Amino acid sequence: MKVRVPRRWGPLWWLNVVGSVVLALVAADFAVEYSLAQIPLPPEVRLPSTSEVYDRHGKLIATYRDEVTRFIIDADRLPDHVRHAVIAAEDRDFLQHEGVSPPGMVRAAWANLTSGSVQQGGSTITQQYIKNAVLEDSSRTIRRKLDEAILAIKLERRYSKDEILDFYLNTVYFGRGAYGIEAAAGVYFAKDAVKLKLHEAAYLAGLIPSPSTYQGREAGLRRRDHVLSAMEQEGYISERRRARAAKAKLRFEISPPLKAQHQPAAYFLEWLRKDFLYPRFGDCLYRCGLKIYTTIDLEMQTDAETAIAQQLDQPGDPQAALVSLTPQGEVRALVGGRHFTSVKSARGFNYATDGKRQAGSAFKPFTLLEAYEQNISPSSRFSGASPNVIEDPECAGPEGIWEPENYEGISYGMLDLNQATAASVNTAYAELVTEVGASEVAELVSRFGFTGSAGGGDIPSHCSLALGTLDVSVLEMSRAFSGLAARGRLPRVTPIRWVEGREGRCLLGYSAPEEMQCKKKMDVEGEQVIEENTVDVLTQSLEGVVEYGTGTAAQIGRPVAGKTGTTQDNRDAWFAGYTPQLATVVWMGYPTEAGKDGDAGTGDDISPLMQSCGSEARCRPVRGIDVTGGTFPATIWSSFMEAALEGAEVAYFRVPLDMPDIVLNPLPPPPPPEPVRESGRKKNDGDADKDLNDGGGKASGGPGKGKGSGSGSGKGN
């Protein structure tokens, strides 16, 4: 008689219990989902339709679409090698599985792991059809994969393999706007699909996983050969036929690229597509009929483009960019170049989001903010002498001791921080950064979302950071200044409110109304990166820049805080400013050009300067003006903001509740009072008058007194 051994529970018995519970829950969820899942009949699956983009008021801006080519074909008419090429390339177990293929997923994972690249996909042909034509969702989530698997199984039980392959071959995307095998044969080889030869069919089948990757001749040929080998392994073709097809020459007759088109807000729409929508929705963006509700205000966008066009209307003028954000990070306008409506230009280079240039003095507010965070008072005084020898060894560079100079070499006396900021005095800020610490400034700059030229990692803690030597984008600057408008709460940049699918269901929500039940909601909450009161103190100082400093051209009849910026030799010019409702940054500069050898990216490239000098190729002032932040950029800024805020209530900045109280280099105390006679008359009246006349006039040394006046010589810094 067999003795039954009692079951022993090991020390990890609880893992078995938990695992069993989890599996039971997953199985139960799968069963419920399976019973409720509905498969739309293929005739109900809509053909590709364009996605529409709306501004924040619901006004249609444009559409996203490929140049869609589609012809329906009965797959039974196709040569066997066309059908077999697709099965071998995408789903070798297609004829055996019931919608989902665990062995196929394992095989694909192993092939990809051993090859070091994506050679096979784990989804079956049935699953791919469900994802592209039914779910219209390219996200890589467990929930979506579960839905896909359930619907694939139900589809397999409703239709034959031939019918499913027919659905797939008429909907799958082959690149260059070709949906379905018939369209692909025409686009790539100028023939009908029924006339495709083996090597051509293998090439097209190889495109399916990533058409943009494999369209290149070398990559496409490698993929073709991979498909042919798979067909041989599956017994669809002989070794001899595979070898002959691998040697056959592909004769492409590819249709010409799309012609450049024009559309409103082209730079915004391309940035939105590239950075937000396509990574989320993939090719569904072009064919699923999405409705994308954005944060952009089309009227403000037009105001921004008009403000730039009014100032820069000549073909040889510099480039310009503008980004305007609310304190919550919602994009109201984005201009990435002067060809405002050109799709071709927008797909080339976006000066608002792609390029990084030094910000010059427009970056000084972050050093000043660090000083106020350290409780240093705006009444603290520093030398405005130019040049100024900074003896701190941490500020020394390869050429020795740091000796910064002011714009045009102008010298000032002792200035308090408000005066130094209004007149944009470099040498005073050079002394300030030695007091607060370059590493502390770098840490604060990181808190405000700047990443530097490398796009990540630590910000270099050089003393010159105080003068704006960090490479930044217009979008980064706009986000940081919107954080100042929000009193220290750094927002997430948000160009989207929500995205709807064909049936009006919210697929993706950013700032969607509360009552909308979005499939996925994104976190748009900002982060408080510095105390509100500290920013309020900074804002008071930056108001002076616009009221009586270098940024007077930015006045718009309501409270404004801002800062001008001009980099070395007038290469770049900026104005960055904000009201309580809106933060806007404007940049101007010439693009880097190829030098005498005609090749960009080589050592003789030219970065034209917006100033006068002996070389017309090197120096190009605009309308005879040496461009600074206080000239064209400030004027563009004021023109845009005046139009954008027209009709809006005048809002005022918060008055600081508490002022920093550490005064560095304070004014000397006043002299003791003169003794008086009992009659009340001063002793030696003449001497007293002399003392008064010789006093404070020289001590102030601030802008507006003698040489170094902020009203003229300091403009544009």
Salt bridges, closest charged atoms under 4 A:
ASP29 OD2 - ARG143 NH2 3.72
GLU33 OE2 - ARG143 NH2 3.33
GLU52 OE1 - LYS291 NZ 2.69
GLU67 OE1 - ARG65 NH1 3.15
ASP91 OD2 - HIS97 NE2 2.66
ASP93 OD2 - ARG107 NH2 2.97
GLU98 OE1 - ARG157 NH2 3.90
GLU136 OE2 - ARG502 NH1 2.23
ASP137 OD2 - LYS519 NZ 3.04
ASP147 OD1 - ARG143 NH2 3.35
GLU148 OE1 - ARG144 NH1 2.08
GLU148 OE2 - LYS145 NZ 3.28
GLU156 OE2 - HIS97 ND1 3.83
GLU156 OE1 - LYS161 NZ 2.96
ASP162 OD1 - ARG83 NH2 2.95
GLU200 OE1 - LYS191 NZ 3.02
ASP225 OD1 - ARG224 NH2 3.01
GLU232 OE1 - ARG242 NE 2.77
GLU234 OE2 - ARG92 NH1 3.77
GLU239 OE2 - ARG242 NH2 3.16
GLU270 OE2 - ARG273 NH2 2.75
GLU270 OE1 - ARG347 NE 3.60
ASP297 OD2 - ARG56 NE 3.05
ASP297 OD2 - HIS57 NE2 2.97
ASP313 OD1 - ARG623 NH2 2.93
ASP317 OD1 - ARG623 NH1 2.76
GLU330 OE1 - ARG332 NH2 3.07
ASP354 OD1 - LYS274 NZ 3.59
GLU373 OE1 - ARG447 NH2 3.13
GLU443 OE1 - ARG447 NH2 2.98
GLU476 OE2 - LYS356 NZ 3.26
GLU503 OE2 - ARG46 NH2 3.50
ASP523 OD2 - ARG492 NH2 3.56
GLU532 OE1 - ARG487 NH1 3.10
ASP536 OD2 - ARG487 NH2 2.78
ASP572 OD1 - ARG357 NE 2.82
ASP572 OD2 - ARG571 NH1 3.47
GLU593 OE2 - ARG620 NH1 2.80
ASP694 OD2 - LYS690 NZ 3.23
